[in-house]
Amino acid sequence: MTKYIEINSKTACNRINSNFLPFNWDLNIYRGCEHKCQYCFALYSHKYINSTEFFDEIYVKKNIVECFEKQISSRRWKQTTVNIGGVTDSYQPAEKEYKLMPEILKLCIKYKVPISLSTKSKLILRDFDLFAELATLVPVDIACTITTLNENVRKLIEPNGATSQERFNNLKEFSKTNVNTGIFIMPIIPELTDSYDNLNMLYKTAKENNVNYAVTTILNLRGETKISFLKFVKDKLPHLYNKITSHYKGNYVNSTYKKQLDKILYKISNKYPLMEKTKIYPDYKDIDTQLTLF
């Protein structure tokens, strides 16, 4: 049973020093995530609060709205993009109860703060009007992580997320506004979601739903994520265990596999060019260390 633990935060936005991310600030309302994605890169982050229950102990920053306004109203704040939920989904089930995102969005409107946000939840449509209003003032980027259109596979690896079609519905609705929409095909899991047919259908459906861009990355296996994911494969997909691990050299896929996947992605992205140039990041090695900031 999920346990919500209310805490206070000293600050809302944390600075990110990165050469490849299109933002320098990250805001996370929650610590821990109820979506229970088997490949979650942020599992290790709970060790900083002496908890091992990343999926079942959700820490709620009750004062996040006050902290956010204090930060963005400061004379020292330079108008720049804030990434919302880089570590944990801001629209996970806890948000139904705490309703913190509408207040965050109202402050973004008040102070004209550009934002980017990604989610696996259909709850985001609850705040559609706020996003639409903000997008008339400043750039707003909304992406949905969608790894497969096979619901049997999706339920297995992302048990508590919205269906893939519901996520595409999110993007279709936001495409009717000034919001810039994207699909995160990440991570691509060798032997499970990396087939030509699966990736082709994701791009095709993105095109049909007026999605602006796509970002892809291959599954990295590091630390707690590696331990947890490989246990999941052994327990639920034992026939794929040797095949999946054969593609890895240490924490990352080997160069042969990477080159083969790059060719597939290049072919498909040219077959279904989106409204903006497709962005392909097949080697997102440092995303877990860059975004684990609270």
Protein Blocks (a to p, Z undefined) as FASTA:
>chain_A
ZZddddddfbfbdcdddfkbccfbdcdfbgcjfklpaklcklmmmmmnopablmlmccdd
fklmmmmmmmmmpmklccddddehklbcfkbfklmmnommmmmmmmmmmnopacddddfb
fklmmmmmmmmmmmmmmccddddddfbfcfklmmmmmmmbccfklmmmmmmmmmmmmbdc
ddddddddehklmcfklmmmmmmmmmmnopabdcddddddehjlmmmmmmmmmmmmmmlm
mmmmmmpghjbccfklmmmmmmmmmmmmmmmccfbdcdddfblfklmmmmmcZZ
